[in-house]
Amino acid sequence: MKLSKRLQHIEQMVTSDYTHIWDCCCDHGFLGASLLSRQAAQTIHFVDIVPELITTIENKLQQFYLNSLSDWKTHCIDVAKLPLKEYEGTHLIIIAGIGGDLMNQFINDIHRKHPNLTIDFLLCPVNNQFTVRQKLIALNVSLKNEVLIEDNRRFYEIILVSSTSDTDRKVSDVGDDIWQSNTTTKANIVKRYLEKTLNHYSRVQQGSTDCVDHIISAYRNKV
């Protein structure tokens, strides 16, 4: 089982001692299995709404992780309906591989249903990163880490935030750390990502009645 570059970076950003990690929209379960192998939490939860995927994951976990030191559970449910209150402790919810609009729905529903729980979110939307950041700003979460990566000629922002104010850092509308570069390779990735993003919103501006001037301005300030 070899993780993609994107999943490798997500996996590497899981460093805290969590009681429960929820690998949502887990697809084939590769990320959760990697976290389970290194005992990243007391319990790793595999979550997907597709029954066939969960059945396959369950069978593989029974075969390869029956005697794992960390516990594991599978859930064939909507991410918005995570049974967090049934499990005491700290929670990390990983949501990756879906669009920003759907991700915002999940984040909003989870936050509304569990306002008093200690929850970290590790997020990697495939698009609409700006709208995801706007949602996080509105929820007043604290920023723990953020990175920009390129994988298979696509760019990804990975954002780790907490529902608790354990840092003084807040999420910004277009990011801060993701634009920092200490190598030529990273500088090239940053440059191309910024160009691609500005080109995208310029096309949106030309072909839509939606006003995106403020978005374009925010990204141009990073030039």
TAGIFEN-V340103 format. One record per helix or strand of 2 or more residues. SS is the DSSP state (2 for helix, 1 for strand). FROM is the first residue (numbers start at 1). TO is the last residue. If there is no record, write none. Layout:
SS;FROM;TO + SS;FROM;TO
This chain:
2;5;12 + 1;18;24 + 2;30;37 + 1;41;47 + 2;51;64 + 1;71;75 + 2;79;81 + 2;84;86 + 1;91;96 + 2;100;113 + 1;119;124 + 2;129;138 + 1;142;151 + 1;154;162 + 2;177;179 + 2;184;207 + 2;213;220
